[in-house]
Amino acid sequence: MLLAGPAAGALAGPVAGTVVQLSGPLLAQKPDGTLKPLALRSEVESGDTLQTQAGAYALLRFIDSSEITMKPSTTLAVEQFAFSRGRQDGDSASFQLLKGGLRSVTGLLGQRSKEKFFIKTPSATIGIRGTTFIIEYVDGASGAPASAAAVATAADAVSRAAPLIPPAPVPAGGLPPGLHVYVSEGGISVTNQAGQGQYDPGQFGYIKDATTKPVKMTSNPGMQFSPPASFAPPPPAPSADFY
């Protein structure tokens, strides 16, 4: 049951961004546990846990012009997002990817406060160097072997999609559990209990769990990212003085 009303509104967090593209159902779970369906132009607030449903991509634009595109069946917590054009000391961007995948494109906050942007996952924490990257976290349950129909559907989607990521055969067994990363521009750092990995443009990485050191892959292990054509990557954020 979806709950709404004055009490829910009173718990609203600061606005972090807006839904600008949507191809299916998207829900926001509030800190008090209530659920709210989101639509085009819906506001995303700090504290929201966002859930795309099967088959749904969602493109979110944040208040610093950064963008995150969520894959279907993805759960992403917006722990905190704060940006003021005139106050760099208040910058903060903290996310937690609980399952599924996303593409992140750096905005103004990431240009001036790279050290304050983080995406946490069960395997590692990701930091940026002004960047565009794709990540996917596969838990043990979602790492089950894919059916022949699912493989065929994914392969067809890849053949029709813009080349956001170098293509690869869809593995019949699915991606192994853990964190998978790909960098298309800039660079990211991936840190966990076992150490740190640096990834540059064109590089893939795999981090099995929080106690396994990040490694680099020589080719695409089977990562796929096939949003609708209307979800094309945005142009780079303006580099004018915004302090």
C-alpha atoms as one frame of an Amber mdcrd trajectory, in Angstrom:
protein
   0.000   0.000   0.000   1.287   3.456  -0.915   1.059   5.955   1.911   0.910
   9.719   1.510  -0.366  12.765   3.334   0.732  15.667   5.523   2.776  13.439
   7.826   4.828  12.109   4.917   5.333  15.623   3.576   6.651  16.783   6.932
   9.476  14.237   6.660  10.600  15.404   3.219  14.345  15.831   2.821  16.185
  18.510   0.837  15.605  18.312  -2.913  18.556  16.567  -4.569  17.369  16.309
  -8.164  14.593  15.584 -10.649  13.430  12.666 -12.781  14.002  13.784 -16.401
  13.551  10.502 -18.316  11.584   7.396 -17.412  10.682   4.205 -19.265   8.712
   2.401 -16.546   7.785   2.347 -12.842  10.089   4.113 -10.362   9.446   4.150
  -6.604  10.968   6.232  -3.825  11.051   4.784  -0.314  11.139   7.538   2.286
  13.171   7.354   5.521   9.979   6.476   7.424   9.348   3.494   5.127   6.497
   4.961   3.059   6.581   4.442  -0.710   5.931   7.074  -3.349   5.646   6.462
  -7.115   7.724   8.938  -9.135   6.963  10.317 -12.590   8.630  12.687 -15.051
   9.597  15.926 -13.293   9.151  14.353  -9.833  11.614  15.616  -7.248  14.197
  13.270  -5.719  15.101  14.082  -2.127  18.098  13.338   0.075  17.174  10.263
   2.083  15.180   8.619  -0.726  15.870   5.008  -1.657  14.986   4.679  -5.350
  13.819   1.440  -6.944  13.391   0.896 -10.686  11.116  -1.970 -11.594  11.747
  -4.699 -14.193  12.222  -3.171 -17.657  12.418   0.424 -16.357  15.296   2.844
 -16.894  15.290   6.165 -15.011  17.439   9.231 -15.718  17.939  11.560 -12.744
  19.394  15.070 -13.012  20.794  16.472  -9.776  20.954  20.095  -8.673  24.591
  20.437  -9.806  23.705  19.177 -13.340  25.208  15.732 -12.713  23.188  12.771
 -13.996  22.619   9.172 -12.966  20.819   6.667 -15.169  19.469   3.656 -13.285
  19.094   0.265 -14.967  15.990  -1.890 -14.466  15.679  -3.703 -11.124  18.113
  -1.318  -9.428  18.003  -0.029  -5.851  19.917   3.197  -5.141  19.891   5.133
  -1.868  20.487   8.897  -2.114  22.052   9.223   1.318  22.886  12.909   0.982
  23.203  15.413  -1.844  23.988  19.064  -1.150  25.240  21.707  -3.570  25.149
  25.492  -3.518  26.697  27.482  -6.339  28.290  29.926  -3.919  29.301  27.558
  -1.066  31.810  24.870  -1.909  32.315  23.939   1.749  28.768  22.521   1.861
  29.242  20.109  -1.070  28.238  16.513  -0.354  27.230  13.614  -2.615  26.811
  10.191  -1.035  24.957   7.292  -2.647  24.611   3.594  -1.879  24.035   1.098
  -4.703  22.327  -1.887  -3.078  21.708  -3.868  -6.263  21.568  -3.388 -10.025
  23.469  -0.914 -12.176  23.817   2.714 -13.173  25.694   5.213 -15.310  27.037
   8.326 -13.582  28.048  11.564 -15.336  29.893  14.122 -13.188  28.414  17.594
 -12.705  29.599  20.803 -11.066  30.029  19.267  -7.606  32.300  16.592  -9.019
  34.353  19.211 -10.847  35.174  21.283  -7.785  34.814  18.738  -4.918  35.804
  15.340  -6.291  36.763  14.145  -2.836  33.173  14.639  -1.624  31.467  12.340
  -4.150  31.026   8.671  -3.205  29.011   5.682  -4.325  29.074   2.877  -1.767
  28.385  -0.764  -2.612  28.642  -3.960  -0.544  31.982  -4.714  -2.284  33.698
  -1.308  -2.301  33.335   2.488  -2.274  33.791   4.439  -5.506  35.383   7.876
  -5.700  35.752   9.990  -8.831  38.244  12.114 -10.739  35.685  13.975 -12.897
  34.213  11.199 -14.862  31.633   9.135 -16.720  31.350   5.513 -15.645  29.041
   2.506 -15.474  28.840   0.191 -12.482  26.815  -2.898 -11.652  26.500  -4.723
  -8.365  25.341  -8.342  -8.572  24.345  -9.991  -5.317  24.346 -13.745  -4.837
  20.633 -14.122  -5.578  20.668 -12.051  -8.794  23.796 -13.824 -10.021  21.824
 -16.967 -10.890  22.224 -18.344 -14.441  20.276 -16.423 -17.059  17.642 -18.157
 -19.145  18.054 -18.532 -22.900  15.196 -16.060 -23.437  16.821 -13.484 -21.145
  20.148 -13.836 -22.954  18.462 -13.397 -26.346  16.547 -10.324 -25.156  19.691
  -8.704 -23.719  21.694  -9.448 -26.852  18.985  -7.868 -29.028  18.902  -4.766
 -26.822  22.690  -4.430 -27.064  22.573  -4.688 -30.862  20.113  -1.756 -31.012
  21.656   0.454 -28.328  24.132   3.295 -28.649  27.688   2.115 -27.878  27.772
   3.357 -24.292  30.004   0.436 -23.368  32.088  -1.859 -25.596  29.811  -4.775
 -26.543  30.401  -8.293 -25.297  28.513 -11.592 -25.545  25.900 -11.887 -22.837
  27.223 -14.606 -20.506  24.740 -17.480 -20.156  25.520 -17.687 -16.450  25.178
 -13.943 -15.901  27.843 -11.750 -14.342  29.436 -13.269 -11.237  28.366 -11.772
  -7.878  30.260  -8.644  -6.907  30.936  -5.150  -8.245  31.686  -4.600 -11.940
  32.924  -1.220 -13.221  33.642   0.443 -16.567  35.078   3.944 -17.149  34.389
   5.828 -20.375  35.777   9.261 -19.378  37.941  10.542 -16.531  38.753   8.016
 -13.839  37.543   6.388 -10.648  39.091   4.929  -7.531  37.615   1.807  -5.920
  38.477   1.154  -2.276  37.673  -1.645   0.167  39.282  -3.502   3.073  41.772
  -5.228   0.747  43.118  -2.146  -1.012  42.452   0.334  -3.796  42.120   0.101
  -7.569  42.408   2.941 -10.091  40.489   2.725 -13.361  41.011   4.941 -16.408
  39.049   5.420 -19.669  38.319   2.145 -21.451  39.129  -0.031 -18.440  36.918
  -2.645 -16.769  37.215  -3.793 -13.171  35.860  -6.455 -10.844  35.652  -6.448
  -7.057  34.291  -9.732  -5.721  33.566  -8.599  -2.162  34.703  -6.229   0.587
  37.725  -8.360   1.487  38.960  -9.042  -2.081  41.364  -6.632  -3.810  40.042
  -4.759  -6.865  41.355  -6.148 -10.160  41.382  -4.977 -13.784  39.800  -6.965
 -16.599  41.352  -7.220 -20.057  37.947  -7.037 -21.784  34.245  -6.609 -21.109
  33.170  -9.581 -18.946  29.561  -9.186 -20.098  28.421  -5.843 -18.704  25.437
  -4.455 -20.612  23.850  -1.001 -20.538  21.044  -0.485 -23.047  18.744   2.440
 -22.149  16.319   3.857 -24.720  17.871   6.093 -27.366  16.307   9.153 -25.692
  18.563   8.507 -22.671  21.668   9.681 -24.551  24.557  10.917 -22.358  24.359
  14.691 -21.685  27.031  17.160 -22.775  29.761  17.877 -20.195  28.806  20.249
 -17.392  29.894  23.886 -17.996  33.366  24.716 -16.749  32.720  28.409 -16.115
  33.390  29.901 -12.708  30.692  28.560 -10.393  32.311  29.018  -6.952
